[in-house]
Amino acid sequence: MLALRLPPEIEDRLEALARRTGRSKADHARDAILEHLENLEDLDDAERRLAAVRSGESDTVPLDDLLSRYGVAD
């Protein structure tokens, strides 16, 4: 369970969206939180991978090698 207080302008926008779409404010808030969480997790993963490449713990693969490996035409 999560309870949060939103500024009135955000609450008003969320309420208006809920009325227009016929979905609850909670549904929209849950979707927004999940999407943002996925973005943050992707960013964290990318930053960790970049750090591994920069530190020499991981190698990169040239794009041409990937294209040829997976049969993707230019």
DSSP file (Angstrom, degrees, kcal/mol; ACC not computed):
  #  RESIDUE AA STRUCTURE BP1 BP2  ACC     N-H-->O    O-->H-N    N-H-->O    O-->H-N    TCO  KAPPA ALPHA  PHI   PSI    X-CA   Y-CA   Z-CA
    1    1 A M              0   0    0      0, 0.0     2,-0.4     0, 0.0     0, 0.0   0.000 360.0 360.0 360.0 133.8    0.0    0.0    0.0
    2    2 A L        -     0   0    0      2,-0.0     2,-0.4     0, 0.0     0, 0.0  -0.997 360.0-172.5-132.3 130.5    1.3    3.4   -1.0
    3    3 A A        +     0   0    0     -2,-0.4     2,-0.3     2,-0.0     0, 0.0  -0.982  12.0 171.5-121.8 134.7   -0.3    6.7   -0.1
    4    4 A L        -     0   0    0     -2,-0.4     2,-0.5     2,-0.0    -2,-0.0  -0.992  29.1-130.5-143.4 152.4    1.0   10.0   -1.5
    5    5 A R        -     0   0    0     -2,-0.3    -2,-0.0     6,-0.0     0, 0.0  -0.884  25.0-160.5-103.3 125.9    0.0   13.5   -1.6
    6    6 A L        -     0   0    0     -2,-0.5    -2,-0.0     1,-0.1     0, 0.0  -0.791  27.3-102.3-105.1 147.6   -0.1   15.2   -5.0
    7    7 A P    >>  -     0   0    0      0, 0.0     4,-2.5     0, 0.0     3,-0.8  -0.361  40.5-109.7 -60.3 149.0    0.0   18.9   -5.7
    8    8 A P  H 3> S+     0   0    0      0, 0.0     4,-2.7     0, 0.0     5,-0.2   0.834 116.6  56.0 -53.6 -37.2   -3.5   20.2   -6.7
    9    9 A E  H 3> S+     0   0    0      2,-0.2     4,-1.7     1,-0.2     5,-0.1   0.876 111.0  43.7 -66.8 -35.3   -2.5   20.8  -10.3
   10   10 A I  H <> S+     0   0    0     -3,-0.8     4,-2.7     2,-0.2     5,-0.2   0.910 113.1  51.8 -73.2 -42.3   -1.4   17.2  -10.7
   11   11 A E  H  X S+     0   0    0     -4,-2.5     4,-2.5     1,-0.2    -2,-0.2   0.908 110.1  50.0 -58.4 -43.0   -4.4   15.8   -8.9
   12   12 A D  H  X S+     0   0    0     -4,-2.7     4,-2.4    -5,-0.2    -1,-0.2   0.911 111.4  47.7 -63.4 -43.2   -6.7   17.9  -11.2
   13   13 A R  H  X S+     0   0    0     -4,-1.7     4,-2.4     2,-0.2    -2,-0.2   0.912 113.0  48.6 -64.4 -42.1   -4.9   16.6  -14.3
   14   14 A L  H  X S+     0   0    0     -4,-2.7     4,-2.4     2,-0.2    -2,-0.2   0.906 111.7  49.3 -64.8 -42.0   -5.2   13.0  -13.0
   15   15 A E  H  X S+     0   0    0     -4,-2.5     4,-2.2    -5,-0.2    -2,-0.2   0.916 111.4  49.2 -62.7 -43.8   -8.8   13.4  -12.2
   16   16 A A  H  X S+     0   0    0     -4,-2.4     4,-2.4     1,-0.2    -2,-0.2   0.903 111.5  49.4 -63.3 -41.7   -9.6   14.8  -15.6
   17   17 A L  H  X S+     0   0    0     -4,-2.4     4,-2.4     1,-0.2     6,-0.3   0.914 109.2  52.2 -64.0 -42.3   -7.7   12.0  -17.3
   18   18 A A  H  X>S+     0   0    0     -4,-2.4     4,-1.8     1,-0.2     5,-0.6   0.909 110.9  47.4 -61.2 -42.4   -9.6    9.4  -15.3
   19   19 A R  H  <5S+     0   0    0     -4,-2.2    -1,-0.2     1,-0.2    -2,-0.2   0.927 113.6  47.6 -64.6 -44.0  -12.9   11.0  -16.3
   20   20 A R  H  <5S+     0   0    0     -4,-2.4    -2,-0.2     1,-0.2    -1,-0.2   0.872 121.2  35.5 -64.9 -37.2  -12.0   11.1  -20.0
   21   21 A T  H  <5S-     0   0    0     -4,-2.4    -1,-0.2     2,-0.2    -2,-0.2   0.632  99.0-127.4 -96.2 -14.5  -10.7    7.5  -20.1
   22   22 A G  T  <5S+     0   0    0     -4,-1.8     2,-0.3     1,-0.3    -3,-0.2   0.661  71.8 118.7  74.6  14.4  -13.1    5.8  -17.8
   23   23 A R      < -     0   0    0     -5,-0.6    -1,-0.3    -6,-0.3    -2,-0.2  -0.768  68.9-100.8-108.4 158.6  -10.2    4.4  -15.8
   24   24 A S     >  -     0   0    0     -2,-0.3     4,-1.9     1,-0.1     5,-0.2  -0.335  22.3-119.5 -77.2 159.1   -9.4    5.1  -12.2
   25   25 A K  H  > S+     0   0    0      1,-0.2     4,-2.8     2,-0.2     5,-0.2   0.887 116.8  56.3 -60.7 -38.5   -6.8    7.5  -10.9
   26   26 A A  H  > S+     0   0    0      2,-0.2     4,-2.8     1,-0.2    -1,-0.2   0.886 104.3  52.3 -62.6 -39.1   -5.1    4.6   -9.2
   27   27 A D  H  > S+     0   0    0      2,-0.2     4,-2.5     1,-0.2    -1,-0.2   0.940 112.8  44.1 -61.6 -46.8   -4.9    2.7  -12.6
   28   28 A H  H  X S+     0   0    0     -4,-1.9     4,-2.4     2,-0.2    -2,-0.2   0.908 114.4  49.2 -65.3 -41.7   -3.2    5.7  -14.2
   29   29 A A  H  X S+     0   0    0     -4,-2.8     4,-2.6     2,-0.2    -2,-0.2   0.918 111.5  49.6 -64.4 -42.8   -0.9    6.3  -11.3
   30   30 A R  H  X S+     0   0    0     -4,-2.8     4,-2.7     2,-0.2     5,-0.2   0.931 111.8  48.4 -60.9 -46.4    0.1    2.6  -11.2
   31   31 A D  H  X S+     0   0    0     -4,-2.5     4,-2.5     1,-0.2    -2,-0.2   0.912 112.5  48.7 -60.6 -42.7    0.8    2.6  -14.9
   32   32 A A  H  X S+     0   0    0     -4,-2.4     4,-2.4     2,-0.2    -1,-0.2   0.908 112.4  47.7 -65.1 -42.1    2.9    5.8  -14.6
   33   33 A I  H  X S+     0   0    0     -4,-2.6     4,-2.8     2,-0.2    -2,-0.2   0.924 112.5  49.2 -65.4 -43.9    4.9    4.5  -11.7
   34   34 A L  H  X S+     0   0    0     -4,-2.7     4,-2.5     2,-0.2    -2,-0.2   0.921 112.2  47.8 -61.8 -44.3    5.6    1.1  -13.5
   35   35 A E  H  X S+     0   0    0     -4,-2.5     4,-2.1     2,-0.2    -1,-0.2   0.928 114.6  45.7 -63.3 -44.4    6.7    2.9  -16.7
   36   36 A H  H  X S+     0   0    0     -4,-2.4     4,-2.5     2,-0.2    -2,-0.2   0.903 111.6  52.3 -66.2 -40.1    9.0    5.2  -14.8
   37   37 A L  H  X S+     0   0    0     -4,-2.8     4,-2.5     2,-0.2    -2,-0.2   0.910 108.9  50.1 -61.2 -43.0   10.3    2.4  -12.7
   38   38 A E  H  X S+     0   0    0     -4,-2.5     4,-2.5     2,-0.2    -1,-0.2   0.902 110.5  50.4 -62.1 -40.6   11.2    0.4  -15.8
   39   39 A N  H  X S+     0   0    0     -4,-2.1     4,-2.5     2,-0.2    -2,-0.2   0.917 111.0  48.3 -63.0 -43.1   12.9    3.4  -17.3
   40   40 A L  H  X S+     0   0    0     -4,-2.5     4,-2.5     2,-0.2    -2,-0.2   0.891 111.8  49.6 -64.7 -39.4   15.0    3.9  -14.1
   41   41 A E  H  X S+     0   0    0     -4,-2.5     4,-2.4     2,-0.2    -2,-0.2   0.905 111.1  49.3 -66.1 -40.8   15.9    0.2  -14.1
   42   42 A D  H  X S+     0   0    0     -4,-2.5     4,-2.6     2,-0.2    -2,-0.2   0.917 111.8  49.0 -62.4 -43.2   16.9    0.4  -17.7
   43   43 A L  H  X S+     0   0    0     -4,-2.5     4,-2.6     2,-0.2    -2,-0.2   0.919 110.9  49.7 -62.9 -44.2   19.0    3.4  -17.0
   44   44 A D  H  X S+     0   0    0     -4,-2.5     4,-2.2     1,-0.2    -1,-0.2   0.914 111.5  49.1 -60.7 -43.3   20.7    1.7  -14.0
   45   45 A D  H  X S+     0   0    0     -4,-2.4     4,-2.5     2,-0.2    -2,-0.2   0.924 111.8  48.5 -62.0 -45.1   21.5   -1.3  -16.2
   46   46 A A  H  X S+     0   0    0     -4,-2.6     4,-2.6     1,-0.2    -2,-0.2   0.904 111.3  50.0 -63.1 -41.6   23.0    0.8  -18.9
   47   47 A E  H  X S+     0   0    0     -4,-2.6     4,-2.2     2,-0.2    -1,-0.2   0.889 111.5  48.6 -65.5 -38.3   25.1    2.8  -16.4
   48   48 A R  H  X S+     0   0    0     -4,-2.2     4,-2.1     2,-0.2    -2,-0.2   0.907 112.6  48.0 -66.6 -41.7   26.4   -0.5  -14.9
   49   49 A R  H  X S+     0   0    0     -4,-2.5     4,-2.2     2,-0.2    -2,-0.2   0.908 111.4  50.2 -66.7 -40.5   27.2   -1.9  -18.3
   50   50 A L  H  X S+     0   0    0     -4,-2.6     4,-2.8     1,-0.2    -2,-0.2   0.915 109.8  50.8 -62.6 -42.8   29.0    1.3  -19.3
   51   51 A A  H  X S+     0   0    0     -4,-2.2     4,-2.0     1,-0.2     6,-0.3   0.892 109.1  51.7 -61.5 -39.3   31.0    1.3  -16.1
   52   52 A A  H  X>S+     0   0    0     -4,-2.1     5,-1.7     2,-0.2     6,-1.5   0.887 111.6  46.4 -65.4 -39.1   32.0   -2.4  -16.8
   53   53 A V  H ><5S+     0   0    0     -4,-2.2     3,-1.0     4,-0.2    -2,-0.2   0.939 113.0  49.1 -67.0 -46.4   33.1   -1.5  -20.3
   54   54 A R  H 3<5S+     0   0    0     -4,-2.8    -2,-0.2     1,-0.3    -1,-0.2   0.834 112.1  48.5 -63.4 -32.5   35.1    1.5  -19.1
   55   55 A S  H 3<5S-     0   0    0     -4,-2.0    -1,-0.3    -5,-0.2    -2,-0.2   0.535 115.2-114.6 -85.5  -5.7   36.8   -0.5  -16.4
   56   56 A G  T <<5S+     0   0    0     -3,-1.0    -3,-0.2    -4,-0.5    -2,-0.1   0.509  85.9 117.4  86.0   4.3   37.7   -3.3  -18.8
   57   57 A E  S   <S+     0   0    0     -5,-1.7     2,-0.3    -6,-0.3    -4,-0.2   0.687  79.7  31.4 -75.4 -17.7   35.5   -5.8  -17.1
   58   58 A S  S    S-     0   0    0     -6,-1.5    -2,-0.2    -8,-0.1     2,-0.2  -0.979  75.0-138.7-140.6 149.6   33.4   -6.2  -20.3
   59   59 A D        -     0   0    0     -2,-0.3     2,-0.2    -3,-0.0    -6,-0.1  -0.646  15.0-127.8-103.9 163.7   34.1   -5.9  -24.0
   60   60 A T        -     0   0    0     -2,-0.2    -1,-0.0    -7,-0.1     0, 0.0  -0.675  14.7-136.2-102.2 164.4   32.1   -4.3  -26.8
   61   61 A V        -     0   0    0     -2,-0.2     5,-0.1     3,-0.0     0, 0.0  -0.990  25.6-114.4-122.2 126.8   31.1   -6.0  -30.0
   62   62 A P    >>  -     0   0    0      0, 0.0     4,-1.8     0, 0.0     3,-0.5  -0.289  23.1-123.8 -59.1 143.5   31.5   -4.1  -33.3
   63   63 A L  H 3> S+     0   0    0      1,-0.2     4,-2.8     2,-0.2     5,-0.2   0.882 110.4  57.4 -57.3 -41.7   28.2   -3.4  -35.0
   64   64 A D  H 3> S+     0   0    0      1,-0.2     4,-2.3     2,-0.2    -1,-0.2   0.877 104.9  52.0 -59.1 -37.0   29.2   -5.1  -38.2
   65   65 A D  H <> S+     0   0    0     -3,-0.5     4,-2.6     2,-0.2    -1,-0.2   0.911 110.9  47.2 -65.2 -41.7   29.9   -8.3  -36.2
   66   66 A L  H  X S+     0   0    0     -4,-1.8     4,-2.2     2,-0.2     6,-0.2   0.932 111.5  50.4 -64.5 -45.5   26.4   -8.2  -34.7
   67   67 A L  H  <>S+     0   0    0     -4,-2.8     5,-2.7     1,-0.2     4,-0.3   0.915 115.5  42.8 -60.0 -42.8   24.7   -7.5  -38.0
   68   68 A S  H ><5S+     0   0    0     -4,-2.3     3,-0.9    -5,-0.2    -1,-0.2   0.900 111.4  54.7 -71.4 -39.9   26.5  -10.4  -39.6
   69   69 A R  H 3<5S+     0   0    0     -4,-2.6    -2,-0.2     1,-0.2    -1,-0.2   0.867 117.5  35.6 -60.3 -38.3   26.0  -12.7  -36.6
   70   70 A Y  T 3<5S-     0   0    0     -4,-2.2    -1,-0.2    -5,-0.2    -2,-0.2   0.272 111.3-115.8-104.0  10.3   22.2  -12.2  -36.7
   71   71 A G  T < 5 +     0   0    0     -3,-0.9     2,-0.5    -4,-0.3    -3,-0.2   0.832  57.5 157.5  64.7  33.9   21.9  -11.9  -40.5
   72   72 A V      < -     0   0    0     -5,-2.7    -1,-0.2    -6,-0.2     2,-0.1  -0.816  35.4-135.6 -95.3 126.3   20.7   -8.3  -40.5
   73   73 A A              0   0    0     -2,-0.5    -5,-0.0     1,-0.1    -1,-0.0  -0.452 360.0 360.0 -78.3 152.2   21.2   -6.5  -43.8
   74   74 A D              0   0    0     -2,-0.1    -1,-0.1   -10,-0.0    -2,-0.0   0.483 360.0 360.0 -63.8 360.0   22.6   -3.0  -43.8
